[in-house]
């Protein structure tokens, strides 16, 4: 409430980023206050759509809810959902890649932090795998690299790495990414416009023009990119015209994700 009051008093409100547990959806007042404070992006550690994998992580709050419904509820309060997802649980087999893709598309989660499970020293996971002789190499601090120190049991290591790379690439095709983004915007239709959105933007900042030019330059460079740009802007105009500035902003994020 205090953050919301402070943000409303600003000439140009600040968009905030936060993270929460999925069971926060049981508290509608909290979600409304997130919207009031102008939290526009929310990170959720979903990890996997499979209940067996969630039990491995002891994320019982994720087991106890319908994850697609939960995500869409959070989105309906005007937030973009970013999800942390993991490949490499003991229960993961070759079908996990399709399961992950299907869930993310159905939930309309545009930005996905997809990582391979890593066993970090001095954790129960590390100790368990060490005893089982399933550690391949020293642990890495970055779980978004195309290798891990864990030996899987329901598929070969090579199949897991290849499946991870293909899933990551598939998630960030223009078609898949666009579908998820517009699905997210679809949920915003139930959210009333923020009262302060009509406030003047304050002093003109020249670098904003440079940002716009750089974004347009990237998308106009190739027909496939430009077609995606038009689809995102046009799709937003059809669904929720006031969200066009946010779509344009995320088009910059999508450049980064595509390059990555």
Backbone as CSV, one residue per row, in Angstrom:
resi,resn,N_x,N_y,N_z,CA_x,CA_y,CA_z,C_x,C_y,C_z
1,UNK,0.839,-1.196,0.000,0.000,0.000,0.000,0.871,1.241,0.000
2,UNK,1.901,1.252,0.810,2.788,2.422,0.866,3.516,2.609,-0.458
3,UNK,3.966,1.517,-1.059,4.655,1.617,-2.351,3.692,2.140,-3.414
4,UNK,2.464,1.671,-3.382,1.472,2.134,-4.337,1.180,3.619,-4.179
5,UNK,1.027,4.070,-2.951,0.777,5.497,-2.701,1.950,6.332,-3.209
6,UNK,3.169,5.862,-2.929,4.370,6.576,-3.370,4.452,6.620,-4.889
7,UNK,4.144,5.500,-5.532,4.249,5.427,-6.987,3.203,6.307,-7.662
8,UNK,2.023,6.391,-7.095,0.963,7.218,-7.678,1.289,8.701,-7.573
9,UNK,2.125,9.049,-6.601,2.471,10.463,-6.418,3.564,10.919,-7.385
10,UNK,4.177,9.966,-8.100,5.246,10.298,-9.035,4.677,10.805,-10.347
11,UNK,5.408,11.736,-10.994,4.994,12.200,-12.319,5.047,11.055,-13.323
12,UNK,6.076,10.226,-13.200,6.212,9.036,-14.048,6.345,7.822,-13.136
13,UNK,5.303,6.999,-13.012,5.363,5.823,-12.139,6.453,4.849,-12.565
14,UNK,7.007,4.150,-11.594,8.029,3.144,-11.852,7.366,1.772,-11.961
15,UNK,7.739,1.012,-12.982,7.277,-0.368,-13.095,8.186,-1.248,-12.242
16,UNK,7.597,-2.063,-11.409,8.358,-2.870,-10.462,8.301,-4.350,-10.814
17,UNK,9.327,-5.071,-10.419,9.468,-6.510,-10.642,9.541,-7.194,-9.284
18,UNK,8.851,-8.313,-9.135,8.875,-9.032,-7.859,8.778,-10.525,-8.126
19,UNK,8.859,-11.310,-7.069,8.657,-12.739,-7.205,7.785,-13.221,-6.057
20,UNK,7.011,-14.254,-6.323,6.127,-14.776,-5.293,5.944,-16.275,-5.474
21,UNK,5.357,-16.893,-4.472,5.007,-18.305,-4.539,3.619,-18.432,-5.162
22,UNK,3.365,-19.550,-5.828,2.088,-19.711,-6.511,0.904,-19.686,-5.556
23,UNK,1.114,-20.048,-4.295,-0.018,-20.065,-3.371,-0.460,-18.668,-2.949
24,UNK,0.216,-17.630,-3.452,-0.229,-16.260,-3.199,-1.578,-15.980,-3.852
25,UNK,-1.976,-16.807,-4.808,-3.270,-16.581,-5.468,-4.433,-16.788,-4.497
26,UNK,-4.156,-17.375,-3.351,-5.226,-17.524,-2.363,-5.513,-16.218,-1.639
27,UNK,-4.719,-15.185,-1.933,-4.865,-13.886,-1.273,-5.152,-12.804,-2.309
28,UNK,-6.405,-12.666,-2.732,-6.748,-11.664,-3.759,-6.370,-10.240,-3.345
29,UNK,-6.420,-9.948,-2.055,-6.061,-8.605,-1.596,-4.593,-8.315,-1.902
30,UNK,-3.740,-9.311,-1.702,-2.317,-9.142,-2.002,-2.110,-8.890,-3.491
31,UNK,-2.800,-9.654,-4.343,-2.660,-9.464,-5.785,-3.135,-8.080,-6.206
32,UNK,-4.220,-7.611,-5.613,-4.720,-6.278,-5.939,-3.725,-5.206,-5.495
33,UNK,-3.072,-5.415,-4.355,-2.073,-4.454,-3.893,-0.834,-4.476,-4.792
34,UNK,-0.510,-5.633,-5.347,0.598,-5.704,-6.320,0.267,-4.831,-7.525
35,UNK,-0.964,-4.926,-7.992,-1.394,-4.101,-9.117,-1.378,-2.627,-8.741
36,UNK,-1.847,-2.337,-7.534,-1.898,-0.958,-7.043,-0.493,-0.354,-6.963
37,UNK,0.483,-1.177,-6.596,1.862,-0.701,-6.461,2.576,-0.581,-7.803
38,UNK,1.921,-1.026,-8.879,2.484,-1.031,-10.227,3.604,-2.060,-10.390
39,UNK,3.382,-3.229,-9.797,4.249,-4.372,-10.083,3.771,-4.939,-11.409
40,UNK,4.591,-4.828,-12.427,4.176,-5.207,-13.777,4.753,-6.543,-14.232
41,UNK,5.698,-7.103,-13.476,6.249,-8.412,-13.837,6.461,-9.216,-12.570
42,UNK,6.031,-10.483,-12.601,6.121,-11.338,-11.417,6.806,-12.652,-11.788
43,UNK,7.835,-12.999,-11.033,8.568,-14.248,-11.263,7.963,-15.351,-10.397
44,UNK,7.733,-16.516,-11.008,7.233,-17.687,-10.296,8.200,-18.850,-10.498
45,UNK,8.600,-19.480,-9.426,9.420,-20.687,-9.527,8.510,-21.892,-9.708
46,UNK,8.089,-22.135,-10.942,7.172,-23.245,-11.208,7.943,-24.551,-11.315
47,UNK,9.086,-24.535,-11.952,10.035,-25.645,-12.105,9.597,-26.682,-13.147
48,UNK,8.421,-27.267,-12.968,7.973,-28.318,-13.874,6.465,-28.475,-13.782
49,UNK,5.806,-28.853,-14.869,4.367,-29.103,-14.788,4.037,-30.478,-14.217
50,UNK,5.051,-31.315,-14.016,4.830,-32.670,-13.509,4.853,-32.705,-11.988
51,UNK,3.832,-33.317,-11.410,3.742,-33.380,-9.959,4.873,-34.227,-9.358
52,UNK,5.323,-35.246,-10.080,6.419,-36.080,-9.562,7.680,-35.242,-9.386
53,UNK,7.970,-34.392,-10.373,9.142,-33.526,-10.269,8.980,-32.494,-9.160
54,UNK,7.772,-31.974,-8.989,7.534,-30.994,-7.931,7.712,-31.611,-6.546
55,UNK,7.330,-32.868,-6.418,7.533,-33.546,-5.128,9.019,-33.725,-4.848
56,UNK,9.815,-33.934,-5.893,11.265,-34.036,-5.691,11.833,-32.747,-5.105
57,UNK,11.265,-31.613,-5.524,11.754,-30.317,-5.049,11.110,-29.900,-3.735
58,UNK,10.165,-30.717,-3.247,9.407,-30.397,-2.033,8.564,-29.132,-2.204
59,UNK,8.194,-28.829,-3.438,7.322,-27.672,-3.694,5.868,-28.141,-3.660
60,UNK,5.406,-28.449,-2.467,4.076,-29.012,-2.337,2.989,-27.981,-2.633
61,UNK,3.327,-26.686,-2.490,2.331,-25.670,-2.845,2.051,-25.691,-4.339
62,UNK,3.047,-26.076,-5.147,2.843,-26.188,-6.589,2.037,-27.436,-6.937
63,UNK,2.224,-28.493,-6.136,1.490,-29.734,-6.359,0.002,-29.531,-6.093
64,UNK,-0.285,-28.683,-5.111,-1.660,-28.541,-4.624,-2.521,-27.586,-5.431
65,UNK,-2.033,-27.089,-6.560,-2.804,-26.115,-7.328,-2.806,-26.463,-8.806
66,UNK,-3.788,-25.936,-9.515,-3.783,-26.028,-10.969,-2.893,-24.900,-11.472
67,UNK,-1.726,-25.231,-11.989,-0.715,-24.224,-12.297,-1.140,-23.293,-13.428
68,UNK,-1.838,-23.798,-14.422,-2.286,-22.937,-15.519,-3.274,-21.894,-14.999
69,UNK,-4.237,-22.333,-14.207,-5.217,-21.407,-13.635,-4.543,-20.386,-12.739
70,UNK,-3.560,-20.840,-11.956,-2.833,-19.948,-11.056,-2.115,-18.850,-11.833
71,UNK,-1.432,-19.241,-12.891,-0.699,-18.260,-13.698,-1.657,-17.239,-14.301
72,UNK,-2.752,-17.711,-14.859,-3.701,-16.803,-15.491,-4.355,-15.869,-14.479
73,UNK,-4.526,-16.339,-13.255,-5.074,-15.471,-12.203,-4.117,-14.331,-11.897
74,UNK,-2.845,-14.636,-11.775,-1.844,-13.604,-11.501,-1.776,-12.633,-12.675
75,UNK,-1.806,-13.166,-13.889,-1.787,-12.302,-15.072,-2.990,-11.358,-15.089
76,UNK,-4.124,-11.820,-14.610,-5.337,-11.014,-14.685,-5.244,-9.745,-13.849
77,UNK,-4.262,-9.690,-12.962,-4.039,-8.479,-12.162,-3.030,-7.538,-12.827
78,UNK,-2.849,-7.715,-14.134,-2.042,-6.772,-14.901,-0.554,-7.047,-14.897
79,UNK,-0.155,-8.272,-14.574,1.268,-8.588,-14.485,1.704,-9.540,-15.597
80,UNK,2.928,-9.361,-16.059,3.570,-10.334,-16.948,4.203,-11.392,-16.058
81,UNK,3.922,-12.642,-16.328,4.503,-13.721,-15.528,5.771,-14.235,-16.194
82,UNK,6.844,-14.276,-15.420,8.084,-14.940,-15.841,8.201,-16.215,-15.008
83,UNK,8.543,-17.325,-15.650,8.611,-18.594,-14.936,10.018,-19.164,-14.939
84,UNK,10.410,-19.715,-13.804,11.635,-20.495,-13.713,11.275,-21.958,-13.904
85,UNK,11.851,-22.597,-14.931,11.558,-23.993,-15.240,12.860,-24.792,-15.268
86,UNK,12.766,-26.070,-14.903,13.969,-26.901,-14.787,13.775,-28.238,-15.506
87,UNK,14.818,-28.653,-16.189,14.886,-29.977,-16.804,15.948,-30.788,-16.064
88,UNK,15.677,-32.050,-15.798,16.704,-32.903,-15.208,16.325,-33.588,-13.917
89,UNK,15.040,-33.544,-13.547,14.617,-34.268,-12.349,14.668,-35.771,-12.606
90,UNK,14.735,-36.557,-11.556,14.818,-38.015,-11.721,13.627,-38.570,-12.491
91,UNK,12.484,-37.930,-12.358,11.274,-38.407,-13.030,11.156,-37.927,-14.472
92,UNK,12.071,-37.081,-14.915,12.012,-36.559,-16.284,12.469,-37.613,-17.291
93,UNK,11.604,-37.868,-18.266,11.964,-38.756,-19.363,11.892,-37.959,-20.662
94,UNK,11.944,-38.631,-21.788,11.974,-37.924,-23.070,10.704,-37.122,-23.349
95,UNK,9.613,-37.450,-22.666,8.355,-36.734,-22.892,8.309,-35.402,-22.147
96,UNK,9.258,-35.148,-21.265,9.215,-33.924,-20.460,9.342,-32.673,-21.319
97,UNK,10.058,-32.760,-22.425,10.263,-31.577,-23.267,8.940,-31.110,-23.888
98,UNK,8.138,-32.055,-24.337,6.823,-31.711,-24.876,5.891,-31.246,-23.766
99,UNK,5.977,-31.874,-22.593,5.147,-31.471,-21.455,5.445,-30.025,-21.052
100,UNK,6.723,-29.679,-20.997,7.109,-28.310,-20.633,6.575,-27.321,-21.676
101,UNK,6.768,-27.629,-22.937,6.329,-26.725,-24.003,4.817,-26.527,-23.963
102,UNK,4.083,-27.621,-23.860,2.617,-27.548,-23.848,2.123,-26.713,-22.682
103,UNK,2.705,-26.916,-21.509,2.282,-26.144,-20.331,2.538,-24.659,-20.507
104,UNK,3.718,-24.295,-20.959,4.075,-22.886,-21.083,3.229,-22.177,-22.126
105,UNK,2.911,-22.880,-23.212,2.048,-22.268,-24.225,0.626,-22.112,-23.705
106,UNK,0.145,-23.120,-22.987,-1.221,-23.066,-22.464,-1.364,-21.987,-21.393
107,UNK,-0.331,-21.839,-20.568,-0.380,-20.835,-19.507,-0.109,-19.432,-20.031
108,UNK,0.463,-19.323,-21.225,0.756,-18.006,-21.786,1.836,-17.271,-21.029
109,UNK,2.919,-17.981,-20.691,4.029,-17.377,-19.957,5.073,-16.935,-20.985
110,UNK,5.177,-15.633,-21.266,6.047,-15.201,-22.375,7.535,-15.378,-22.125
111,UNK,7.978,-15.113,-20.901,9.418,-15.170,-20.611,9.702,-16.366,-19.703
112,UNK,10.583,-17.228,-20.166,10.869,-18.472,-19.459,12.362,-18.568,-19.158
113,UNK,12.690,-18.714,-17.883,14.067,-19.025,-17.483,14.171,-20.537,-17.408
114,UNK,14.646,-21.143,-18.475,14.729,-22.595,-18.563,16.144,-23.033,-18.231
115,UNK,16.273,-23.883,-17.234,17.602,-24.306,-16.811,17.695,-25.806,-16.642
116,UNK,18.920,-26.314,-16.688,19.189,-27.708,-16.362,19.484,-27.819,-14.875
117,UNK,18.924,-28.824,-14.240,19.161,-29.028,-12.819,20.650,-29.203,-12.549
118,UNK,21.137,-28.486,-11.549,22.537,-28.606,-11.131,22.571,-29.046,-9.673
119,UNK,23.461,-29.941,-9.346,23.646,-30.358,-7.958,24.745,-29.499,-7.341
120,UNK,24.361,-28.670,-6.396,25.297,-27.735,-5.769,25.894,-28.370,-4.509
121,UNK,27.214,-28.293,-4.312,27.837,-28.886,-3.119,27.177,-28.426,-1.822
122,UNK,27.182,-29.321,-0.852,26.622,-29.093,0.484,25.107,-28.929,0.462
123,UNK,24.464,-29.559,-0.519,23.005,-29.618,-0.552,22.587,-31.084,-0.482
124,UNK,21.370,-31.372,-0.006,20.904,-32.767,0.025,20.937,-33.440,-1.337
125,UNK,20.626,-32.700,-2.391,20.651,-33.273,-3.739,22.062,-33.728,-4.097
126,UNK,23.036,-32.888,-3.829,24.426,-33.215,-4.153,24.870,-34.466,-3.390
127,UNK,24.556,-34.495,-2.115,24.986,-35.622,-1.284,24.325,-36.921,-1.739
128,UNK,23.044,-36.837,-2.115,22.338,-38.036,-2.570,22.927,-38.558,-3.873
129,UNK,23.199,-37.663,-4.821,23.732,-38.092,-6.103,25.185,-38.548,-5.987
130,UNK,25.917,-37.928,-5.079,27.310,-38.351,-4.862,27.354,-39.791,-4.363
131,UNK,26.461,-40.127,-3.429,26.407,-41.493,-2.905,25.987,-42.482,-3.983
132,UNK,25.136,-42.028,-4.894,24.642,-42.901,-5.962,25.599,-42.963,-7.142
133,UNK,26.707,-42.209,-7.091,27.664,-42.193,-8.184,27.123,-41.549,-9.448
134,UNK,26.301,-40.513,-9.293,25.660,-39.870,-10.445,26.120,-38.434,-10.674
135,UNK,27.289,-38.078,-10.152,27.851,-36.748,-10.399,28.867,-36.846,-11.522
136,UNK,28.724,-35.976,-12.505,29.581,-36.041,-13.688,30.794,-35.120,-13.614
137,UNK,30.606,-33.919,-13.090,31.668,-32.912,-13.113,31.391,-31.912,-12.006
138,UNK,32.341,-31.003,-11.737,32.092,-29.979,-10.709,30.836,-29.176,-11.026
139,UNK,30.128,-28.756,-9.990,28.901,-27.985,-10.168,29.201,-26.612,-10.750
140,UNK,28.265,-26.107,-11.532,28.367,-24.771,-12.101,27.327,-23.880,-11.430
141,UNK,27.671,-22.622,-11.248,26.729,-21.709,-10.627,25.616,-21.283,-11.561
142,UNK,25.817,-21.459,-12.871,24.844,-21.019,-13.865,24.105,-22.226,-14.417
143,UNK,22.783,-22.298,-14.189,22.048,-23.477,-14.650,21.435,-23.283,-16.030
144,UNK,21.803,-22.195,-16.725,21.297,-22.002,-18.085,22.370,-22.314,-19.121
145,UNK,23.395,-23.054,-18.718,24.401,-23.536,-19.656,23.952,-24.888,-20.209
146,UNK,24.507,-25.283,-21.330,24.068,-26.521,-21.975,24.811,-27.747,-21.454
147,UNK,25.025,-27.797,-20.164,25.567,-28.998,-19.540,25.245,-28.959,-18.055
148,UNK,25.342,-30.108,-17.418,25.054,-30.209,-15.990,25.954,-31.270,-15.381
149,UNK,26.040,-31.270,-14.063,26.873,-32.271,-13.388,26.056,-33.477,-12.932
150,UNK,24.828,-33.584,-13.407,23.940,-34.675,-12.995,23.784,-35.697,-14.112
151,UNK,23.865,-36.959,-13.750,23.611,-38.048,-14.681,22.140,-38.448,-14.553
152,UNK,21.323,-38.236,-15.597,19.893,-38.577,-15.503,19.678,-40.080,-15.490
153,UNK,18.471,-40.503,-15.114,18.205,-41.948,-15.046,17.104,-42.388,-16.005
154,UNK,16.277,-41.462,-16.508,15.179,-41.847,-17.405,15.463,-41.513,-18.857
155,UNK,16.634,-41.016,-19.134,17.078,-40.761,-20.506,18.597,-40.643,-20.477
156,UNK,19.206,-40.674,-21.629,20.661,-40.528,-21.664,21.033,-39.063,-21.444
157,UNK,22.255,-38.836,-21.024,22.729,-37.467,-20.818,22.681,-36.681,-22.120
158,UNK,23.096,-37.339,-23.208,23.107,-36.674,-24.512,21.699,-36.279,-24.954
159,UNK,20.723,-37.165,-24.708,19.333,-36.856,-25.069,18.799,-35.688,-24.240
160,UNK,19.201,-35.618,-22.977,18.730,-34.527,-22.126,19.284,-33.183,-22.605
161,UNK,20.570,-33.151,-22.938,21.181,-31.899,-23.396,20.583,-31.459,-24.727
162,UNK,20.428,-32.410,-25.644,19.860,-32.078,-26.949,18.409,-31.634,-26.816
163,UNK,17.643,-32.328,-25.968,16.245,-31.960,-25.755,16.114,-30.586,-25.131
164,UNK,17.013,-30.272,-24.206,17.015,-28.945,-23.563,17.271,-27.849,-24.586
165,UNK,18.265,-28.037,-25.421,18.591,-27.036,-26.440,17.434,-26.841,-27.423
166,UNK,16.841,-27.947,-27.851,15.733,-27.858,-28.802,14.513,-27.198,-28.174
167,UNK,14.244,-27.492,-26.896,13.102,-26.875,-26.210,13.307,-25.380,-26.077
168,UNK,14.507,-24.975,-25.683,14.806,-23.552,-25.539,14.594,-22.833,-26.878
169,UNK,15.121,-23.421,-27.943,14.970,-22.822,-29.265,13.514,-22.764,-29.696
170,UNK,12.785,-23.828,-29.419,11.376,-23.892,-29.798,10.543,-22.853,-29.055
171,UNK,10.839,-22.658,-27.782,10.090,-21.699,-26.978,10.227,-20.274,-27.496
172,UNK,11.366,-19.971,-28.126,11.600,-18.604,-28.572,11.532,-18.445,-30.095
173,UNK,10.813,-19.361,-30.748,10.433,-19.070,-32.125,9.422,-17.929,-32.079
174,UNK,9.336,-17.167,-33.150,8.391,-16.056,-33.167,6.956,-16.532,-32.941
175,UNK,6.622,-17.663,-33.541,5.250,-18.159,-33.424,4.895,-18.479,-31.979
176,UNK,5.777,-19.226,-31.294,5.502,-19.630,-29.913,5.521,-18.434,-28.969
177,UNK,6.513,-17.579,-29.125,6.647,-16.414,-28.264,5.460,-15.471,-28.432
178,UNK,5.066,-15.244,-29.679,3.937,-14.359,-29.935,2.645,-14.885,-29.342
179,UNK,2.452,-16.193,-29.442,1.248,-16.817,-28.886,1.183,-16.601,-27.378
180,UNK,2.316,-16.773,-26.704,2.331,-16.627,-25.248,2.133,-15.169,-24.839
181,UNK,2.760,-14.243,-25.569,2.628,-12.831,-25.204,1.180,-12.352,-25.339
182,UNK,0.552,-12.671,-26.441,-0.815,-12.217,-26.660,-1.784,-12.901,-25.702
183,UNK,-1.476,-14.130,-25.308,-2.286,-14.812,-24.306,-2.203,-14.090,-22.973
184,UNK,-1.006,-13.629,-22.625,-0.822,-12.872,-21.389,-1.666,-11.588,-21.432
185,UNK,-1.606,-10.873,-22.546,-2.366,-9.633,-22.692,-3.868,-9.899,-22.613
186,UNK,-4.290,-11.041,-23.133,-5.709,-11.395,-23.096,-6.239,-11.376,-21.658
187,UNK,-5.399,-11.777,-20.704,-5.824,-11.801,-19.300,-5.963,-10.399,-18.720
188,UNK,-5.274,-9.420,-19.298,-5.329,-8.056,-18.763,-6.648,-7.365,-19.047
189,UNK,-7.452,-7.934,-19.923,-8.706,-7.285,-20.302,-9.650,-7.119,-19.114
190,UNK,-9.456,-7.951,-18.078,-10.346,-7.860,-16.914,-9.841,-6.845,-15.905
191,UNK,-8.656,-6.285,-16.142,-8.056,-5.347,-15.197,-8.373,-3.919,-15.608
192,UNK,-8.888,-3.141,-14.685,-9.174,-1.740,-14.970,-7.866,-0.982,-15.180
193,UNK,-7.937,0.042,-16.020,-6.754,0.861,-16.292,-6.261,1.512,-15.008
194,UNK,-4.951,1.506,-14.806,-4.396,2.145,-13.621,-4.718,3.638,-13.639
195,UNK,-5.176,4.195,-12.514,-5.612,5.591,-12.482,-4.545,6.576,-12.932
196,UNK,-3.272,6.269,-12.697,-2.220,7.240,-12.984,-1.640,7.089,-14.387
197,UNK,-2.201,6.187,-15.179,-1.611,5.936,-16.493,-1.760,7.126,-17.431
198,UNK,-2.725,8.012,-17.138,-2.961,9.165,-17.995,-2.071,10.352,-17.646
199,UNK,-1.238,10.222,-16.630,-0.382,11.339,-16.227,0.626,11.672,-17.319
200,UNK,1.053,12.927,-17.409,2.055,13.290,-18.424,3.357,12.547,-18.189
201,UNK,4.102,12.340,-19.260,5.338,11.562,-19.167,6.509,12.352,-18.600
202,UNK,6.310,13.620,-18.313,7.403,14.418,-17.769,8.326,14.895,-18.868
203,UNK,9.549,15.225,-18.517,10.487,15.759,-19.500,10.835,14.712,-20.562
204,UNK,10.933,15.172,-21.792,11.325,14.273,-22.882,12.770,13.846,-22.706
205,UNK,13.019,12.569,-22.849,14.375,12.040,-22.710,14.855,11.570,-24.089
206,UNK,15.856,12.228,-24.637,16.312,11.904,-25.998,16.668,10.438,-26.200
207,UNK,17.184,9.790,-25.150,17.596,8.391,-25.343,16.406,7.483,-25.617
208,UNK,15.194,7.929,-25.255,14.006,7.130,-25.547,13.815,7.002,-27.057
209,UNK,14.092,8.101,-27.778,13.977,8.071,-29.235,15.002,7.112,-29.826
210,UNK,16.199,7.083,-29.245,17.240,6.167,-29.699,16.808,4.716,-29.470
211,UNK,16.195,4.448,-28.304,15.724,3.101,-28.012,14.687,2.650,-29.030
212,UNK,13.731,3.532,-29.318,12.684,3.211,-30.288,13.301,2.920,-31.658
213,UNK,14.269,3.735,-32.061,14.907,3.562,-33.365,15.647,2.233,-33.441
214,UNK,16.363,1.864,-32.377,17.121,0.612,-32.375,16.195,-0.596,-32.435
215,UNK,15.071,-0.535,-31.723,14.112,-1.634,-31.753,13.531,-1.788,-33.155
216,UNK,13.083,-0.673,-33.730,12.504,-0.715,-35.065,13.526,-1.209,-36.094
217,UNK,14.767,-0.771,-35.942,15.811,-1.173,-36.886,15.996,-2.684,-36.885
218,UNK,15.964,-3.289,-35.711,16.164,-4.748,-35.617,15.012,-5.486,-36.276
219,UNK,13.796,-5.050,-36.038,12.639,-5.771,-36.558,12.415,-5.544,-38.053
220,UNK,12.794,-4.373,-38.535,12.588,-4.087,-39.955,13.653,-4.770,-40.819
221,UNK,14.746,-5.202,-40.194,15.886,-5.746,-40.941,15.537,-7.000,-41.736
222,UNK,14.587,-7.803,-41.250,14.215,-9.031,-41.948,12.690,-9.150,-42.001
223,UNK,12.157,-9.686,-43.092,10.700,-9.802,-43.231,10.045,-10.600,-42.104
224,UNK,10.687,-11.702,-41.668,10.085,-12.523,-40.612,9.997,-11.744,-39.302
225,UNK,11.017,-10.956,-39.016,10.998,-10.137,-37.798,9.919,-9.065,-37.891
226,UNK,9.825,-8.427,-39.046,8.854,-7.348,-39.212,7.426,-7.889,-39.150
227,UNK,7.219,-9.076,-39.690,5.890,-9.692,-39.620,5.513,-9.962,-38.162
228,UNK,6.490,-10.426,-37.371,6.249,-10.664,-35.951,5.938,-9.348,-35.243
229,UNK,6.696,-8.298,-35.530,6.473,-6.979,-34.939,5.039,-6.509,-35.211
230,UNK,4.608,-6.633,-36.456,3.259,-6.190,-36.834,2.197,-7.034,-36.135
231,UNK,2.485,-8.337,-36.010,1.527,-9.222,-35.335,1.382,-8.837,-33.861
232,UNK,2.501,-8.504,-33.207,2.439,-8.159,-31.789,1.714,-6.830,-31.567
233,UNK,2.032,-5.834,-32.373,1.372,-4.538,-32.217,-0.098,-4.649,-32.610
234,UNK,-0.367,-5.295,-33.737,-1.745,-5.451,-34.185,-2.571,-6.285,-33.221
235,UNK,-1.991,-7.384,-32.726,-2.694,-8.240,-31.775,-3.007,-7.524,-30.480
236,UNK,-2.092,-6.652,-30.060,-2.321,-5.877,-28.844,-3.430,-4.850,-29.060
237,UNK,-3.419,-4.193,-30.215,-4.457,-3.201,-30.522,-5.841,-3.835,-30.518
238,UNK,-5.938,-5.037,-31.018,-7.225,-5.727,-31.052,-7.678,-6.099,-29.648
239,UNK,-6.741,-6.554,-28.818,-7.093,-7.050,-27.498,-7.185,-5.949,-26.436
240,UNK,-6.181,-5.084,-26.407,-6.119,-4.073,-25.347,-5.223,-2.922,-25.805
241,UNK,-5.767,-1.922,-26.496,-4.948,-0.844,-27.067,-4.032,-0.157,-26.055
242,UNK,-4.467,-0.024,-24.803,-3.635,0.693,-23.833,-2.363,-0.080,-23.469
243,UNK,-2.267,-1.345,-23.902,-1.080,-2.147,-23.593,-0.010,-2.052,-24.672
244,UNK,-0.247,-1.258,-25.714,0.742,-1.142,-26.797,2.112,-0.690,-26.286
245,UNK,2.194,0.332,-25.401,3.530,0.712,-24.908,4.263,-0.445,-24.230
246,UNK,3.525,-1.270,-23.475,4.171,-2.396,-22.810,4.609,-3.451,-23.831
247,UNK,3.793,-3.685,-24.842,4.190,-4.613,-25.896,5.463,-4.128,-26.575
248,UNK,5.517,-2.839,-26.872,6.714,-2.294,-27.525,7.941,-2.477,-26.640
249,UNK,7.767,-2.246,-25.342,8.879,-2.426,-24.407,9.365,-3.871,-24.403
250,UNK,8.429,-4.816,-24.398,8.828,-6.224,-24.368,9.387,-6.700,-25.699
251,UNK,9.088,-5.986,-26.775,9.710,-6.322,-28.053,11.230,-6.173,-27.965
252,UNK,11.697,-5.273,-27.099,13.137,-5.153,-26.861,13.653,-6.380,-26.117
253,UNK,12.889,-6.855,-25.122,13.272,-8.071,-24.402,13.348,-9.262,-25.354
254,UNK,12.402,-9.326,-26.283,12.357,-10.462,-27.196,13.589,-10.491,-28.103
255,UNK,14.128,-9.318,-28.441,15.371,-9.265,-29.225,16.484,-10.000,-28.450
256,UNK,16.600,-9.657,-27.181,17.625,-10.287,-26.330,17.425,-11.798,-26.260
257,UNK,16.170,-12.214,-26.050,15.897,-13.640,-25.889,16.149,-14.405,-27.176
258,UNK,15.808,-13.809,-28.305,16.074,-14.453,-29.591,17.580,-14.607,-29.819
259,UNK,18.333,-13.576,-29.518,19.783,-13.648,-29.700,20.391,-14.667,-28.745
260,UNK,19.846,-14.710,-27.529,20.380,-15.669,-26.558,20.135,-17.092,-27.029
